Amino acid sequence: MRIRYKLVKLPTKVTWVRLSLLCVSANLWAQSLQILPRPANESHARTFQIMLFSPKEAPPASLQWRISVTTGSAMAEGDIKPSIEAADSKKELYCAAAPEKTEPTIVCIIAGAMAPIPNGPVAVFRVAGAAGVQATTIRVYDIVGATAEGESISFPNAQLTVKMSERAEK
């Protein structure tokens, strides 16, 4: 069985304009969670926040994700707290350790009232590095959201590698 291809030549200018508009519109409607560091303290622990970026047309009312850190760093369920903004929108954050074999992993769900989760910080968490750990990689993945109407929302994975030895400037 042979497959035959037929090439069609489109006007270059029109094709690039359409492709550009498609890419721009995809970015405008994209949903994402991002990991942002906060200033370090004097211990071997760092604090981070998970930020939600969502269009007003389809905001999530609930989110679920897995979060993991590289071996040599530690994070416990109690180290993850809801942000002030999430708590103000009547959302509760539930986290539990997952039985992963490769790296410490925690599964989190934020849900509650039917109101959408506002853009901005969703959760704040702490990661501690053992003595001698220079850097750690934090991954937020398997992210799933749902609107108040129950429609599923997909999110791309997020990852951040950060030096554990960075200290806050005084």
URRARA-V708661 format. One line per field, one symbol per residue. ss: DSSP state (@ for helix, = for strand, . for the rest). psi: psi as a letter, one per 20 degrees, with the letter a starting at -180 (. if undefined). A space follows every 50 residues. Layout:
ss = ???
psi = ???
This chain:
ss = ...........@@@@@@@@@@@@@@@@@@..======.......====== ===..@@@...========...==..@@@===.@@@@@..========.. ....========.......==========.....============.... .===...======.......
psi = ppppqopppqpgggghgggghggghhhhiqqqpqppqrqqaiajqqqrqp ppoqqhhmqqiqqqrqpqqqpiqqprhiipqqrggghhkkqqppqqpqmq igqpqppqpprcriqqpqqbpgqprppppqpiohqqppporlpprqrhij pqpqqqqqqppqpiipqpq.
